Amino acid sequence: KNDDNGVRILHMATDGADSNKGRSKAEAVKTLNGVQWRVHNLLLVDSTTPIEVHIHPGTYYGQQTKWPSNFTMEAASITFKPAPSDAAVASSGFEVTFDGCLGPDGPCEGGTFFDVFLKAPGQGLPGVGRSTNLNIERLHLTNYSQGVIFTGLRGSHGHKHDMNGPDFALRHNTVKDCWFERMGNVFNTSLCPCCGAVALVHTHDSTFTGNIFTDIIGIQ
């Protein structure tokens, strides 16, 4: 079902379950990986109607996802954003926090919150670069080695095609009004001193606006 604006909505909540369908707050899923498979199922039916993932207030611990380009739409967007809510906004000003630690007392093992990647073509195949149209809005991300990475292809990778051109890039993504805090290894100096808040690898025509960056530090 769609809302009044013709947008398909999925719900995510800290008390959800990945066995749920995700189409209402009562049926919310719990993890980004659960969301990914619900999105995949929606795309099998319709790959032209926008999707919004409404993330309900709370702190989500230890969540990471690898999001392949074929789980996106070239003609419509997928947007991750806080759910409309009457709940009081946290003192940080953000309703939704993704914390890379596994719980409020740790452990904190790093990793990447959201990794969007372009699947490599087979030998001799033409370019598979595409508009992935992923939007991430108004989220607080903390205690990750890396927040968000968009990864197209580059170099030859053993293929006869040059992968440095636009045919192998990710395009038209947005990260807007998010707060990236304590990224790198500042939260756990035993980790490798990488990587940062946002990384772009062969990414075109994407926008990053209104974001806040605090303590993005790699300690040797």
PyRosetta script that sets phi, psi and omega in degrees:
from pyrosetta import init, pose_from_sequence

init()
pose = pose_from_sequence("KNDDNGVRILHMATDGADSNKGRSKAEAVKTLNGVQWRVHNLLLVDSTTPIEVHIHPGTYYGQQTKWPSNFTMEAASITFKPAPSDAAVASSGFEVTFDGCLGPDGPCEGGTFFDVFLKAPGQGLPGVGRSTNLNIERLHLTNYSQGVIFTGLRGSHGHKHDMNGPDFALRHNTVKDCWFERMGNVFNTSLCPCCGAVALVHTHDSTFTGNIFTDIIGIQ")
pose.set_psi(1, 154.8)
pose.set_omega(1, 179.3)
pose.set_phi(2, -114.8)
pose.set_psi(2, 161.4)
pose.set_omega(2, 173.4)
pose.set_phi(3, -83.3)
pose.set_psi(3, -171.9)
pose.set_omega(3, -174.0)
pose.set_phi(4, -64.4)
pose.set_psi(4, -21.1)
pose.set_omega(4, -178.9)
pose.set_phi(5, -95.4)
pose.set_psi(5, 9.4)
pose.set_omega(5, 179.1)
pose.set_phi(6, 75.3)
pose.set_psi(6, 21.0)
pose.set_omega(6, 179.0)
pose.set_phi(7, -101.6)
pose.set_psi(7, 133.6)
pose.set_omega(7, 174.7)
pose.set_phi(8, -80.5)
pose.set_psi(8, 132.5)
pose.set_omega(8, -174.3)
pose.set_phi(9, -117.6)
pose.set_psi(9, 131.7)
pose.set_omega(9, 170.0)
pose.set_phi(10, -114.2)
pose.set_psi(10, 147.8)
pose.set_omega(10, -177.9)
pose.set_phi(11, -115.7)
pose.set_psi(11, 141.0)
pose.set_omega(11, 177.2)
pose.set_phi(12, -130.5)
pose.set_psi(12, 135.6)
pose.set_omega(12, -178.2)
pose.set_phi(13, -147.8)
pose.set_psi(13, 152.6)
pose.set_omega(13, -179.5)
pose.set_phi(14, -63.3)
pose.set_psi(14, -26.3)
pose.set_omega(14, 178.7)
pose.set_phi(15, -102.7)
pose.set_psi(15, 17.0)
pose.set_omega(15, 177.9)
pose.set_phi(16, -78.5)
pose.set_psi(16, -173.7)
pose.set_omega(16, 178.4)
pose.set_phi(17, -146.3)
pose.set_psi(17, 137.6)
pose.set_omega(17, -177.2)
pose.set_phi(18, -71.6)
pose.set_psi(18, -6.8)
pose.set_omega(18, 172.7)
pose.set_phi(19, -81.5)
pose.set_psi(19, -10.3)
pose.set_omega(19, 179.3)
pose.set_phi(20, -76.8)
pose.set_psi(20, 165.7)
pose.set_omega(20, -179.6)
pose.set_phi(21, -83.7)
pose.set_psi(21, -22.9)
pose.set_omega(21, 175.9)
pose.set_phi(22, 82.5)
pose.set_psi(22, 4.8)
pose.set_omega(22, -174.0)
pose.set_phi(23, -90.3)
pose.set_psi(23, 1.4)
pose.set_omega(23, 174.9)
pose.set_phi(24, -151.6)
pose.set_psi(24, 165.7)
pose.set_omega(24, 177.4)
pose.set_phi(25, -59.5)
pose.set_psi(25, -40.4)
pose.set_omega(25, 179.7)
pose.set_phi(26, -65.5)
pose.set_psi(26, -22.9)
pose.set_omega(26, -178.8)
pose.set_phi(27, -113.3)
pose.set_psi(27, 29.4)
pose.set_omega(27, -176.3)
pose.set_phi(28, -65.9)
pose.set_psi(28, 147.7)
pose.set_omega(28, 171.3)
pose.set_phi(29, -87.1)
pose.set_psi(29, 170.0)
pose.set_omega(29, -172.1)
pose.set_phi(30, -106.5)
pose.set_psi(30, -29.5)
pose.set_omega(30, -171.6)
pose.set_phi(31, -126.2)
pose.set_psi(31, 161.9)
pose.set_omega(31, 175.1)
pose.set_phi(32, -63.0)
pose.set_psi(32, -34.2)
pose.set_omega(32, 177.5)
pose.set_phi(33, -67.6)
pose.set_psi(33, -34.9)
pose.set_omega(33, 173.7)
pose.set_phi(34, -64.1)
pose.set_psi(34, -42.6)
pose.set_omega(34, 176.0)
pose.set_phi(35, -59.2)
pose.set_psi(35, -43.5)
pose.set_omega(35, -176.1)
pose.set_phi(36, -57.4)
pose.set_psi(36, -43.3)
pose.set_omega(36, -178.0)
pose.set_phi(37, -73.4)
pose.set_psi(37, -30.8)
pose.set_omega(37, 174.3)
pose.set_phi(38, -67.7)
pose.set_psi(38, -39.8)
pose.set_omega(38, 175.9)
pose.set_phi(39, -60.9)
pose.set_psi(39, -45.8)
pose.set_omega(39, 179.2)
pose.set_phi(40, -54.9)
pose.set_psi(40, -45.4)
pose.set_omega(40, -179.6)
pose.set_phi(41, -64.0)
pose.set_psi(41, -38.6)
pose.set_omega(41, 177.8)
pose.set_phi(42, -65.7)
pose.set_psi(42, -38.1)
pose.set_omega(42, -178.7)
pose.set_phi(43, -67.7)
pose.set_psi(43, -28.3)
pose.set_omega(43, 177.4)
pose.set_phi(44, -64.7)
pose.set_psi(44, -27.2)
pose.set_omega(44, -178.3)
pose.set_phi(45, -91.5)
pose.set_psi(45, -38.5)
pose.set_omega(45, -172.4)
pose.set_phi(46, -155.4)
pose.set_psi(46, 119.6)
pose.set_omega(46, -178.8)
pose.set_phi(47, -112.1)
pose.set_psi(47, 24.8)
pose.set_omega(47, -179.2)
pose.set_phi(48, -129.9)
pose.set_psi(48, -6.9)
pose.set_omega(48, -179.0)
pose.set_phi(49, -100.5)
pose.set_psi(49, 129.2)
pose.set_omega(49, -178.2)
pose.set_phi(50, -56.8)
pose.set_psi(50, 153.2)
pose.set_omega(50, 176.4)
pose.set_phi(51, -124.1)
pose.set_psi(51, 136.2)
pose.set_omega(51, 171.1)
pose.set_phi(52, -119.1)
pose.set_psi(52, 131.4)
pose.set_omega(52, 174.0)
pose.set_phi(53, -99.2)
pose.set_psi(53, 109.5)
pose.set_omega(53, -179.4)
pose.set_phi(54, -90.5)
pose.set_psi(54, 113.5)
pose.set_omega(54, -175.7)
pose.set_phi(55, -99.8)
pose.set_psi(55, 117.8)
pose.set_omega(55, -174.4)
pose.set_phi(56, -79.6)
pose.set_psi(56, 154.3)
pose.set_omega(56, -171.2)
pose.set_phi(57, -56.6)
pose.set_psi(57, 146.6)
pose.set_omega(57, 176.5)
pose.set_phi(58, 143.5)
pose.set_psi(58, -179.9)
pose.set_omega(58, 176.8)
pose.set_phi(59, -108.3)
pose.set_psi(59, 125.0)
pose.set_omega(59, -179.4)
pose.set_phi(60, -105.6)
pose.set_psi(60, 116.5)
pose.set_omega(60, -174.5)
pose.set_phi(61, -96.4)
pose.set_psi(61, 141.2)
pose.set_omega(61, 168.6)
pose.set_phi(62, 66.0)
pose.set_psi(62, 23.6)
pose.set_omega(62, -176.4)
pose.set_phi(63, -90.3)
pose.set_psi(63, 132.1)
pose.set_omega(63, 175.7)
pose.set_phi(64, -144.1)
pose.set_psi(64, 148.6)
pose.set_omega(64, 175.3)
pose.set_phi(65, -147.4)
pose.set_psi(65, 146.6)
pose.set_omega(65, 169.2)
pose.set_phi(66, -107.9)
pose.set_psi(66, 118.8)
pose.set_omega(66, -171.4)
pose.set_phi(67, -112.7)
pose.set_psi(67, 107.0)
pose.set_omega(67, -176.8)
pose.set_phi(68, -75.1)
pose.set_psi(68, 151.3)
pose.set_omega(68, -176.3)
pose.set_phi(69, -61.9)
pose.set_psi(69, -26.4)
pose.set_omega(69, -179.8)
pose.set_phi(70, -78.7)
pose.set_psi(70, 0.9)
pose.set_omega(70, 171.9)
pose.set_phi(71, -102.5)
pose.set_psi(71, 30.4)
pose.set_omega(71, 177.3)
pose.set_phi(72, -131.1)
pose.set_psi(72, 177.8)
pose.set_omega(72, -179.8)
pose.set_phi(73, -124.3)
pose.set_psi(73, 136.0)
pose.set_omega(73, 177.5)
pose.set_phi(74, -79.1)
pose.set_psi(74, -23.0)
pose.set_omega(74, -175.2)
pose.set_phi(75, -108.0)
pose.set_psi(75, 1.4)
pose.set_omega(75, -178.6)
pose.set_phi(76, -155.5)
pose.set_psi(76, 162.4)
pose.set_omega(76, -173.3)
pose.set_phi(77, -100.5)
pose.set_psi(77, 158.5)
pose.set_omega(77, 166.7)
pose.set_phi(78, -121.1)
pose.set_psi(78, 122.6)
pose.set_omega(78, -173.5)
pose.set_phi(79, -120.5)
pose.set_psi(79, 130.2)
pose.set_omega(79, 175.0)
pose.set_phi(80, -104.4)
pose.set_psi(80, 121.1)
pose.set_omega(80, -173.8)
pose.set_phi(81, -155.9)
pose.set_psi(81, 159.2)
pose.set_omega(81, 175.2)
pose.set_phi(82, -61.1)
pose.set_psi(82, 143.7)
pose.set_omega(82, 176.8)
pose.set_phi(83, -70.6)
pose.set_psi(83, 145.0)
pose.set_omega(83, 171.4)
pose.set_phi(84, -56.3)
pose.set_psi(84, 129.5)
pose.set_omega(84, -171.5)
pose.set_phi(85, -152.3)
pose.set_psi(85, 148.0)
pose.set_omega(85, 173.1)
pose.set_phi(86, -93.1)
pose.set_psi(86, 1.4)
pose.set_omega(86, -178.3)
pose.set_phi(87, -66.6)
pose.set_psi(87, 150.6)
pose.set_omega(87, 178.0)
pose.set_phi(88, -63.7)
pose.set_psi(88, 137.2)
pose.set_omega(88, 177.3)
pose.set_phi(89, -73.8)
pose.set_psi(89, 138.8)
pose.set_omega(89, 179.5)
pose.set_phi(90, -59.5)
pose.set_psi(90, 161.3)
pose.set_omega(90, -177.9)
pose.set_phi(91, -58.9)
pose.set_psi(91, -24.1)
pose.set_omega(91, 178.0)
pose.set_phi(92, -71.6)
pose.set_psi(92, -16.2)
pose.set_omega(92, -173.9)
pose.set_phi(93, 91.1)
pose.set_psi(93, 0.1)
pose.set_omega(93, 180.0)
pose.set_phi(94, -118.0)
pose.set_psi(94, 133.9)
pose.set_omega(94, -179.8)
pose.set_phi(95, -81.3)
pose.set_psi(95, -27.7)
pose.set_omega(95, -173.2)
pose.set_phi(96, -121.6)
pose.set_psi(96, 125.3)
pose.set_omega(96, 175.4)
pose.set_phi(97, -120.1)
pose.set_psi(97, 132.5)
pose.set_omega(97, 168.2)
pose.set_phi(98, -108.2)
pose.set_psi(98, 117.2)
pose.set_omega(98, -176.6)
pose.set_phi(99, -111.2)
pose.set_psi(99, 122.1)
pose.set_omega(99, -178.1)
pose.set_phi(100, -66.9)
pose.set_psi(100, -16.1)
pose.set_omega(100, 175.2)
pose.set_phi(101, -68.4)
pose.set_psi(101, 156.4)
pose.set_omega(101, -177.5)
pose.set_phi(102, -81.0)
pose.set_psi(102, -8.6)
pose.set_omega(102, 178.0)
pose.set_phi(103, -173.8)
pose.set_psi(103, 175.5)
pose.set_omega(103, -177.8)
pose.set_phi(104, -61.2)
pose.set_psi(104, -23.9)
pose.set_omega(104, 178.4)
pose.set_phi(105, -108.5)
pose.set_psi(105, 16.2)
pose.set_omega(105, 179.1)
pose.set_phi(106, 87.3)
pose.set_psi(106, -167.3)
pose.set_omega(106, -1.1)
pose.set_phi(107, -72.5)
pose.set_psi(107, 162.1)
pose.set_omega(107, -179.4)
pose.set_phi(108, -116.3)
pose.set_psi(108, 105.0)
pose.set_omega(108, -169.5)
pose.set_phi(109, -109.9)
pose.set_psi(109, 10.1)
pose.set_omega(109, 175.5)
pose.set_phi(110, 78.4)
pose.set_psi(110, -145.4)
pose.set_omega(110, -176.7)
pose.set_phi(111, 96.9)
pose.set_psi(111, 177.3)
pose.set_omega(111, -177.6)
pose.set_phi(112, -109.7)
pose.set_psi(112, 132.0)
pose.set_omega(112, 179.3)
pose.set_phi(113, -65.9)
pose.set_psi(113, -54.5)
pose.set_omega(113, -172.6)
pose.set_phi(114, -139.4)
pose.set_psi(114, 113.5)
pose.set_omega(114, -176.3)
pose.set_phi(115, -117.0)
pose.set_psi(115, 105.7)
pose.set_omega(115, 178.0)
pose.set_phi(116, -96.8)
pose.set_psi(116, 124.3)
pose.set_omega(116, -174.6)
pose.set_phi(117, -134.1)
pose.set_psi(117, 149.1)
pose.set_omega(117, 177.7)
pose.set_phi(118, -92.0)
pose.set_psi(118, 123.7)
pose.set_omega(118, -179.4)
pose.set_phi(119, -69.5)
pose.set_psi(119, 133.2)
pose.set_omega(119, -177.4)
pose.set_phi(120, -69.5)
pose.set_psi(120, 138.3)
pose.set_omega(120, 176.9)
pose.set_phi(121, -76.4)
pose.set_psi(121, 161.7)
pose.set_omega(121, 174.6)
pose.set_phi(122, -74.8)
pose.set_psi(122, 168.3)
pose.set_omega(122, -179.9)
pose.set_phi(123, -54.2)
pose.set_psi(123, 126.3)
pose.set_omega(123, 175.1)
pose.set_phi(124, 84.8)
pose.set_psi(124, -5.2)
pose.set_omega(124, -179.9)
pose.set_phi(125, -76.1)
pose.set_psi(125, 151.2)
pose.set_omega(125, 176.3)
pose.set_phi(126, -70.1)
pose.set_psi(126, 175.4)
pose.set_omega(126, -178.1)
pose.set_phi(127, -59.6)
pose.set_psi(127, 147.6)
pose.set_omega(127, 179.7)
pose.set_phi(128, -123.0)
pose.set_psi(128, 15.1)
pose.set_omega(128, 175.1)
pose.set_phi(129, -58.9)
pose.set_psi(129, 151.3)
pose.set_omega(129, -175.3)
pose.set_phi(130, -159.8)
pose.set_psi(130, 161.7)
pose.set_omega(130, 169.4)
pose.set_phi(131, -78.0)
pose.set_psi(131, 114.5)
pose.set_omega(131, -178.6)
pose.set_phi(132, -93.1)
pose.set_psi(132, -21.5)
pose.set_omega(132, 169.0)
pose.set_phi(133, 52.7)
pose.set_psi(133, 45.4)
pose.set_omega(133, 176.0)
pose.set_phi(134, -98.7)
pose.set_psi(134, 133.0)
pose.set_omega(134, 179.5)
pose.set_phi(135, -121.5)
pose.set_psi(135, 131.0)
pose.set_omega(135, 176.2)
pose.set_phi(136, -121.9)
pose.set_psi(136, 121.4)
pose.set_omega(136, -169.8)
pose.set_phi(137, -133.5)
pose.set_psi(137, 135.9)
pose.set_omega(137, 167.0)
pose.set_phi(138, 55.9)
pose.set_psi(138, 41.5)
pose.set_omega(138, 176.4)
pose.set_phi(139, -109.8)
pose.set_psi(139, 147.2)
pose.set_omega(139, 174.3)
pose.set_phi(140, -101.0)
pose.set_psi(140, 118.3)
pose.set_omega(140, -179.1)
pose.set_phi(141, -116.1)
pose.set_psi(141, 129.0)
pose.set_omega(141, -176.6)
pose.set_phi(142, -146.4)
pose.set_psi(142, 151.5)
pose.set_omega(142, 174.8)
pose.set_phi(143, 63.2)
pose.set_psi(143, 42.9)
pose.set_omega(143, 171.5)
pose.set_phi(144, -118.7)
pose.set_psi(144, 151.3)
pose.set_omega(144, 170.7)
pose.set_phi(145, -65.3)
pose.set_psi(145, -36.4)
pose.set_omega(145, -179.9)
pose.set_phi(146, -147.0)
pose.set_psi(146, 138.7)
pose.set_omega(146, -177.6)
pose.set_phi(147, -80.7)
pose.set_psi(147, -71.1)
pose.set_omega(147, -175.5)
pose.set_phi(148, -132.6)
pose.set_psi(148, 135.7)
pose.set_omega(148, 175.3)
pose.set_phi(149, -133.9)
pose.set_psi(149, 133.1)
pose.set_omega(149, 172.9)
pose.set_phi(150, -110.4)
pose.set_psi(150, 119.8)
pose.set_omega(150, -170.4)
pose.set_phi(151, -122.9)
pose.set_psi(151, 102.1)
pose.set_omega(151, 167.3)
pose.set_phi(152, -83.3)
pose.set_psi(152, -167.0)
pose.set_omega(152, 178.8)
pose.set_phi(153, -105.5)
pose.set_psi(153, 151.3)
pose.set_omega(153, 175.4)
pose.set_phi(154, -150.2)
pose.set_psi(154, 160.5)
pose.set_omega(154, -176.6)
pose.set_phi(155, 78.3)
pose.set_psi(155, -173.6)
pose.set_omega(155, -177.3)
pose.set_phi(156, -93.0)
pose.set_psi(156, -30.6)
pose.set_omega(156, 179.7)
pose.set_phi(157, 49.7)
pose.set_psi(157, 29.6)
pose.set_omega(157, 177.9)
pose.set_phi(158, 80.6)
pose.set_psi(158, 1.6)
pose.set_omega(158, 179.7)
pose.set_phi(159, -94.7)
pose.set_psi(159, 155.7)
pose.set_omega(159, -178.2)
pose.set_phi(160, -74.1)
pose.set_psi(160, -15.2)
pose.set_omega(160, 179.2)
pose.set_phi(161, -91.5)
pose.set_psi(161, 142.2)
pose.set_omega(161, 171.9)
pose.set_phi(162, -72.5)
pose.set_psi(162, 119.4)
pose.set_omega(162, -176.3)
pose.set_phi(163, -93.3)
pose.set_psi(163, 12.6)
pose.set_omega(163, 179.3)
pose.set_phi(164, -89.5)
pose.set_psi(164, -5.9)
pose.set_omega(164, -178.4)
pose.set_phi(165, -86.6)
pose.set_psi(165, 175.7)
pose.set_omega(165, -175.3)
pose.set_phi(166, -64.7)
pose.set_psi(166, -20.3)
pose.set_omega(166, 179.7)
pose.set_phi(167, -66.0)
pose.set_psi(167, -12.4)
pose.set_omega(167, -177.9)
pose.set_phi(168, -119.0)
pose.set_psi(168, 22.4)
pose.set_omega(168, -179.1)
pose.set_phi(169, -103.8)
pose.set_psi(169, 155.0)
pose.set_omega(169, 166.2)
pose.set_phi(170, -88.1)
pose.set_psi(170, 145.3)
pose.set_omega(170, -175.5)
pose.set_phi(171, -139.1)
pose.set_psi(171, 154.9)
pose.set_omega(171, 169.1)
pose.set_phi(172, 60.8)
pose.set_psi(172, 60.8)
pose.set_omega(172, 173.5)
pose.set_phi(173, -120.6)
pose.set_psi(173, 157.3)
pose.set_omega(173, -176.4)
pose.set_phi(174, -138.1)
pose.set_psi(174, 133.9)
pose.set_omega(174, 167.2)
pose.set_phi(175, -121.3)
pose.set_psi(175, 117.8)
pose.set_omega(175, -167.8)
pose.set_phi(176, -135.1)
pose.set_psi(176, 131.1)
pose.set_omega(176, 170.7)
pose.set_phi(177, 57.6)
pose.set_psi(177, 33.7)
pose.set_omega(177, 176.5)
pose.set_phi(178, -97.4)
pose.set_psi(178, 161.8)
pose.set_omega(178, 175.9)
pose.set_phi(179, -117.1)
pose.set_psi(179, 114.3)
pose.set_omega(179, 176.3)
pose.set_phi(180, -99.4)
pose.set_psi(180, 117.6)
pose.set_omega(180, -174.4)
pose.set_phi(181, -132.4)
pose.set_psi(181, 136.9)
pose.set_omega(181, 175.0)
pose.set_phi(182, 55.4)
pose.set_psi(182, 61.7)
pose.set_omega(182, 178.3)
pose.set_phi(183, -108.9)
pose.set_psi(183, 154.6)
pose.set_omega(183, -177.6)
pose.set_phi(184, 107.6)
pose.set_psi(184, -118.0)
pose.set_omega(184, 172.3)
pose.set_phi(185, -136.0)
pose.set_psi(185, 20.5)
pose.set_omega(185, -178.0)
pose.set_phi(186, -62.5)
pose.set_psi(186, -23.0)
pose.set_omega(186, -179.9)
pose.set_phi(187, -90.0)
pose.set_psi(187, -11.6)
pose.set_omega(187, -179.8)
pose.set_phi(188, -161.4)
pose.set_psi(188, 94.3)
pose.set_omega(188, -173.1)
pose.set_phi(189, -72.2)
pose.set_psi(189, -5.0)
pose.set_omega(189, 174.4)
pose.set_phi(190, -77.0)
pose.set_psi(190, -12.2)
pose.set_omega(190, 178.9)
pose.set_phi(191, -84.0)
pose.set_psi(191, 162.4)
pose.set_omega(191, 174.7)
pose.set_phi(192, -57.8)
pose.set_psi(192, 137.4)
pose.set_omega(192, -177.5)
pose.set_phi(193, -77.7)
pose.set_psi(193, 63.4)
pose.set_omega(193, 174.7)
pose.set_phi(194, -134.0)
pose.set_psi(194, 171.7)
pose.set_omega(194, 8.8)
pose.set_phi(195, -132.7)
pose.set_psi(195, -38.1)
pose.set_omega(195, 176.8)
pose.set_phi(196, 136.4)
pose.set_psi(196, -166.1)
pose.set_omega(196, -174.1)
pose.set_phi(197, -85.3)
pose.set_psi(197, -55.7)
pose.set_omega(197, -176.8)
pose.set_phi(198, -132.5)
pose.set_psi(198, 134.4)
pose.set_omega(198, 176.3)
pose.set_phi(199, -125.3)
pose.set_psi(199, 137.2)
pose.set_omega(199, 178.8)
pose.set_phi(200, -121.9)
pose.set_psi(200, 120.5)
pose.set_omega(200, 177.6)
pose.set_phi(201, -121.0)
pose.set_psi(201, 107.2)
pose.set_omega(201, -179.2)
pose.set_phi(202, 51.4)
pose.set_psi(202, 61.6)
pose.set_omega(202, -178.7)
pose.set_phi(203, -124.2)
pose.set_psi(203, 130.0)
pose.set_omega(203, -176.4)
pose.set_phi(204, -117.3)
pose.set_psi(204, 152.6)
pose.set_omega(204, 166.8)
pose.set_phi(205, 54.5)
pose.set_psi(205, 39.9)
pose.set_omega(205, 176.9)
pose.set_phi(206, -113.2)
pose.set_psi(206, 155.7)
pose.set_omega(206, -175.2)
pose.set_phi(207, -126.8)
pose.set_psi(207, 144.6)
pose.set_omega(207, 179.1)
pose.set_phi(208, -135.2)
pose.set_psi(208, 107.0)
pose.set_omega(208, -172.0)
pose.set_phi(209, -134.9)
pose.set_psi(209, 143.8)
pose.set_omega(209, 171.8)
pose.set_phi(210, 70.3)
pose.set_psi(210, 15.1)
pose.set_omega(210, -176.9)
pose.set_phi(211, -85.3)
pose.set_psi(211, 155.4)
pose.set_omega(211, 178.6)
pose.set_phi(212, -114.7)
pose.set_psi(212, 136.0)
pose.set_omega(212, -179.4)
pose.set_phi(213, -125.3)
pose.set_psi(213, 121.7)
pose.set_omega(213, -177.9)
pose.set_phi(214, -133.3)
pose.set_psi(214, 126.5)
pose.set_omega(214, 175.7)
pose.set_phi(215, 55.9)
pose.set_psi(215, 55.7)
pose.set_omega(215, 173.1)
pose.set_phi(216, -93.5)
pose.set_psi(216, 96.6)
pose.set_omega(216, -165.7)
pose.set_phi(217, -138.3)
pose.set_psi(217, 134.1)
pose.set_omega(217, 168.9)
pose.set_phi(218, -113.8)
pose.set_psi(218, 117.4)
pose.set_omega(218, -175.8)
pose.set_phi(219, -101.9)
pose.set_psi(219, 120.5)
pose.set_omega(219, 179.9)
pose.set_phi(220, -71.3)
pose.dump_pdb("model.pdb")
